[in-house]
Amino acid sequence: MTSNAIDEHDVAHGMSFGDQHSTEIQPYGHVILLPIGLSEPVCREGVEQLNQLLADTGDAAGSL
């Protein structure tokens, strides 16, 4: 039997997250080196790629 009920999981996926607030853990443009075995240039490249991914995701979400 198929149910047409909507649960919390479905509702969460349809909600806007624009009103969320959070604490900055790493200032934009800065790299915080952690003991994870990566050099500073590698960490910096990862931060740049993540920032681009987040910017692209924000642009895509705004155009929906």
DSSP file (Angstrom, degrees, kcal/mol; ACC not computed):
  #  RESIDUE AA STRUCTURE BP1 BP2  ACC     N-H-->O    O-->H-N    N-H-->O    O-->H-N    TCO  KAPPA ALPHA  PHI   PSI    X-CA   Y-CA   Z-CA
    1    1 A M              0   0    0      0, 0.0     2,-0.4     0, 0.0     0, 0.0   0.000 360.0 360.0 360.0 132.5    0.0    0.0    0.0
    2    2 A T        -     0   0    0      2,-0.0     2,-0.4     0, 0.0     0, 0.0  -0.717 360.0-148.4 -92.7 137.2    1.4    3.4   -1.0
    3    3 A S        -     0   0    0     -2,-0.4     0, 0.0     1,-0.1     0, 0.0  -0.847  14.2-164.6-106.0 140.7    1.2    6.3    1.5
    4    4 A N        +     0   0    0     -2,-0.4    -1,-0.1     2,-0.1     2,-0.1   0.196  49.9 129.1-101.5  13.1    0.8    9.9    0.5
    5    5 A A        -     0   0    0      1,-0.1     2,-0.5     0, 0.0    -2,-0.1  -0.377  52.8-139.4 -71.1 147.0    1.9   11.1    3.9
    6    6 A I        -     0   0    0     -2,-0.1     2,-0.2     4,-0.0    -2,-0.1  -0.932  20.8-165.6-107.1 126.4    4.6   13.7    4.2
    7    7 A D     >  -     0   0    0     -2,-0.5     4,-1.9     1,-0.0     3,-0.3  -0.482  39.2 -91.7-104.3 179.6    7.1   13.2    7.0
    8    8 A E  H  > S+     0   0    0      1,-0.2     4,-2.5     2,-0.2     5,-0.2   0.828 122.8  59.9 -60.1 -33.9    9.7   15.5    8.6
    9    9 A H  H  > S+     0   0    0      1,-0.2     4,-1.4     2,-0.2    -1,-0.2   0.924 107.2  45.3 -61.4 -45.0   12.4   14.3    6.1
   10   10 A D  H  > S+     0   0    0     -3,-0.3     4,-0.8     1,-0.2    -1,-0.2   0.898 113.0  50.3 -65.3 -41.0   10.3   15.5    3.1
   11   11 A V  H >X S+     0   0    0     -4,-1.9     3,-0.8     1,-0.2     4,-0.6   0.903 106.2  55.4 -65.3 -41.5    9.6   18.8    4.8
   12   12 A A  H >< S+     0   0    0     -4,-2.5     3,-0.8     1,-0.3    -1,-0.2   0.860 104.7  53.6 -61.2 -36.3   13.2   19.5    5.6
   13   13 A H  H 3< S+     0   0    0     -4,-1.4    -1,-0.3     1,-0.2    -2,-0.2   0.735 109.8  48.2 -72.5 -20.5   14.2   19.1    1.9
   14   14 A G  H << S+     0   0    0     -4,-0.8    -1,-0.2    -3,-0.8    -2,-0.2   0.467  91.5 102.4 -96.3  -2.4   11.6   21.6    0.9
   15   15 A M  S << S-     0   0    0     -3,-0.8     2,-0.3    -4,-0.6    -3,-0.0  -0.501  72.9-118.6 -85.3 150.6   12.6   24.3    3.4
   16   16 A S        -     0   0    0     -2,-0.2     3,-0.3     1,-0.1    -2,-0.1  -0.659  15.0-162.0 -82.3 141.0   14.6   27.4    2.7
   17   17 A F    >   +     0   0    0     -2,-0.3     3,-1.4     1,-0.2    -1,-0.1   0.195  62.1 106.2-107.4  15.0   17.8   27.6    4.6
   18   18 A G  T 3  S+     0   0    0      1,-0.3    -1,-0.2     3,-0.0    -2,-0.0   0.696  74.4  57.2 -67.9 -19.3   18.3   31.4    4.0
   19   19 A D  T 3  S+     0   0    0     -3,-0.3    -1,-0.3     2,-0.1     2,-0.2   0.305  80.4 116.5 -96.8  10.6   17.4   32.2    7.6
   20   20 A Q    <   -     0   0    0     -3,-1.4     2,-0.4     1,-0.0    -3,-0.0  -0.501  47.1-160.2 -79.2 148.6   20.0   30.1    9.2
   21   21 A H        +     0   0    0     -2,-0.2     2,-0.3     2,-0.0    -2,-0.1  -0.975  14.8 168.1-127.3 142.3   22.7   31.7   11.3
   22   22 A S        -     0   0    0     -2,-0.4     2,-0.4     0, 0.0    -2,-0.0  -0.933  35.8 -99.4-147.0 169.9   26.1   30.2   12.2
   23   23 A T        -     0   0    0     -2,-0.3     2,-0.3     1,-0.0    -2,-0.0  -0.784  37.8-116.0 -95.3 134.1   29.4   31.2   13.7
   24   24 A E        +     0   0    0     -2,-0.4    -1,-0.0     1,-0.2     0, 0.0  -0.520  31.2 179.9 -67.4 128.0   32.4   31.8   11.4
   25   25 A I  S    S+     0   0    0      1,-0.3    -1,-0.2    -2,-0.3    -2,-0.0   0.610  72.8  23.1-106.0 -16.3   35.0   29.2   12.1
   26   26 A Q  S    S-     0   0    0      5,-0.0    -1,-0.3     6,-0.0     3,-0.1  -0.895  85.7-121.0-150.1 117.7   37.6   30.3    9.6
   27   27 A P    >   -     0   0    0      0, 0.0     3,-2.0     0, 0.0     2,-0.0  -0.252  43.2 -91.5 -59.9 145.0   37.8   33.8    8.2
   28   28 A Y  T 3  S+     0   0    0      1,-0.3     3,-0.1     3,-0.0    -4,-0.0  -0.310 112.7  18.5 -57.5 133.8   37.4   34.1    4.4
   29   29 A G  T 3  S+     0   0    0      1,-0.3     2,-0.3    -3,-0.1    -1,-0.3   0.439 103.9 108.2  85.0   0.2   40.8   34.0    2.7
   30   30 A H    <   -     0   0    0     -3,-2.0     2,-0.5    -4,-0.1    -1,-0.3  -0.813  55.2-149.8-110.6 151.4   42.6   32.5    5.7
   31   31 A V        -     0   0    0     -2,-0.3     2,-0.7    -3,-0.1    13,-0.1  -0.982   3.7-157.1-119.5 125.5   43.9   29.0    6.1
   32   32 A I        -     0   0    0     -2,-0.5     2,-0.4    11,-0.1    -2,-0.0  -0.901  20.3-138.3-100.8 113.0   44.0   27.4    9.5
   33   33 A L        -     0   0    0     -2,-0.7     6,-0.0     2,-0.0     7,-0.0  -0.560  22.7-173.5 -77.0 128.1   46.6   24.7    9.5
   34   34 A L        -     0   0    0     -2,-0.4     2,-2.7     4,-0.1     4,-0.4  -0.857  39.4-101.5-117.6 154.7   45.6   21.5   11.3
   35   35 A P  S    S+     0   0    0      0, 0.0    -2,-0.0     0, 0.0     0, 0.0  -0.361  82.0 118.1 -75.9  66.9   47.8   18.5   12.0
   36   36 A I  S    S-     0   0    0     -2,-2.7     3,-0.1     2,-0.2    -3,-0.0   0.289  87.3-104.2-115.5   8.1   46.3   16.4    9.2
   37   37 A G  S    S+     0   0    0     -3,-0.3     2,-0.4     1,-0.3     0, 0.0   0.619  78.9 125.6  84.8  13.4   49.4   15.9    7.1
   38   38 A L        -     0   0    0     -4,-0.4    -1,-0.3     1,-0.0    -2,-0.2  -0.866  57.6-123.6-107.1 141.0   48.7   18.4    4.4
   39   39 A S     >  -     0   0    0     -2,-0.4     4,-2.4    -3,-0.1     5,-0.2  -0.293  29.0-106.3 -73.7 164.5   51.1   21.2    3.4
   40   40 A E  H  > S+     0   0    0      1,-0.2     4,-2.9     2,-0.2     5,-0.2   0.914 119.3  52.2 -60.6 -44.2   49.9   24.8    3.4
   41   41 A P  H  > S+     0   0    0      0, 0.0     4,-2.1     0, 0.0    -1,-0.2   0.890 110.9  48.3 -60.6 -36.8   49.8   25.1   -0.4
   42   42 A V  H  > S+     0   0    0      2,-0.2     4,-2.1     1,-0.2    -2,-0.2   0.920 113.1  47.2 -67.9 -43.4   47.6   22.0   -0.5
   43   43 A C  H  X S+     0   0    0     -4,-2.4     4,-2.3     2,-0.2    -1,-0.2   0.918 111.5  51.4 -62.0 -43.4   45.3   23.3    2.2
   44   44 A R  H  X S+     0   0    0     -4,-2.9     4,-2.3     1,-0.2    -2,-0.2   0.901 109.3  50.0 -62.4 -42.1   45.1   26.7    0.5
   45   45 A E  H  X S+     0   0    0     -4,-2.1     4,-2.4    -5,-0.2    -1,-0.2   0.900 110.2  51.0 -62.7 -41.2   44.1   25.0   -2.9
   46   46 A G  H  X S+     0   0    0     -4,-2.1     4,-2.4     2,-0.2    -2,-0.2   0.894 109.9  49.5 -62.8 -40.4   41.4   23.0   -1.1
   47   47 A V  H  X S+     0   0    0     -4,-2.3     4,-2.6     2,-0.2    -2,-0.2   0.911 110.8  50.0 -64.8 -43.1   40.0   26.2    0.5
   48   48 A E  H  X S+     0   0    0     -4,-2.3     4,-2.0     2,-0.2    -2,-0.2   0.910 112.5  47.1 -62.7 -42.3   40.0   28.0   -2.9
   49   49 A Q  H  X S+     0   0    0     -4,-2.4     4,-2.4     2,-0.2    -2,-0.2   0.902 112.5  49.2 -67.3 -40.4   38.2   25.1   -4.5
   50   50 A L  H  X S+     0   0    0     -4,-2.4     4,-2.7     2,-0.2     5,-0.2   0.917 109.5  51.8 -64.5 -42.7   35.6   24.8   -1.7
   51   51 A N  H  X S+     0   0    0     -4,-2.6     4,-2.3     1,-0.2    -1,-0.2   0.899 110.9  48.4 -60.3 -40.1   34.9   28.5   -1.9
   52   52 A Q  H  X S+     0   0    0     -4,-2.0     4,-2.7     2,-0.2    -1,-0.2   0.910 110.9  50.6 -66.4 -41.4   34.3   28.3   -5.6
   53   53 A L  H  X S+     0   0    0     -4,-2.4     4,-2.4     1,-0.2    -2,-0.2   0.920 111.6  47.7 -61.1 -43.9   32.0   25.3   -5.1
   54   54 A L  H  X S+     0   0    0     -4,-2.7     4,-2.2     2,-0.2    -1,-0.2   0.894 112.3  49.4 -64.9 -39.7   30.1   27.2   -2.5
   55   55 A A  H  X S+     0   0    0     -4,-2.3     4,-2.0    -5,-0.2    -2,-0.2   0.920 112.8  47.0 -65.0 -43.4   29.8   30.2   -4.7
   56   56 A D  H  X S+     0   0    0     -4,-2.7     4,-2.3     1,-0.2    -2,-0.2   0.888 111.8  50.8 -65.0 -39.5   28.6   28.1   -7.7
   57   57 A T  H  X S+     0   0    0     -4,-2.4     4,-2.4     2,-0.2    -1,-0.2   0.896 109.5  50.5 -65.8 -40.7   26.1   26.3   -5.4
   58   58 A G  H  X S+     0   0    0     -4,-2.2     4,-1.7     2,-0.2    -1,-0.2   0.885 110.6  49.3 -64.4 -39.3   24.7   29.6   -4.2
   59   59 A D  H  X S+     0   0    0     -4,-2.0     4,-0.9     2,-0.2    -2,-0.2   0.910 112.3  47.9 -65.3 -42.1   24.4   30.9   -7.7
   60   60 A A  H >< S+     0   0    0     -4,-2.3     3,-0.5     1,-0.2     4,-0.4   0.892 110.5  51.2 -67.0 -39.5   22.6   27.7   -8.8
   61   61 A A  H >< S+     0   0    0     -4,-2.4     3,-0.9     1,-0.2    -1,-0.2   0.853 107.3  54.2 -67.2 -33.4   20.2   27.8   -5.8
   62   62 A G  H 3< S+     0   0    0     -4,-1.7    -1,-0.2     1,-0.2    -2,-0.2   0.725 104.5  54.7 -72.5 -20.8   19.3   31.4   -6.5
   63   63 A S  T <<        0   0    0     -4,-0.9    -1,-0.2    -3,-0.5    -2,-0.2   0.465 360.0 360.0 -93.2  -0.5   18.3   30.6  -10.1
   64   64 A L    <         0   0    0     -3,-0.9    -1,-0.2    -4,-0.4    -2,-0.1   0.488 360.0 360.0 -77.0 360.0   15.8   27.9   -9.2
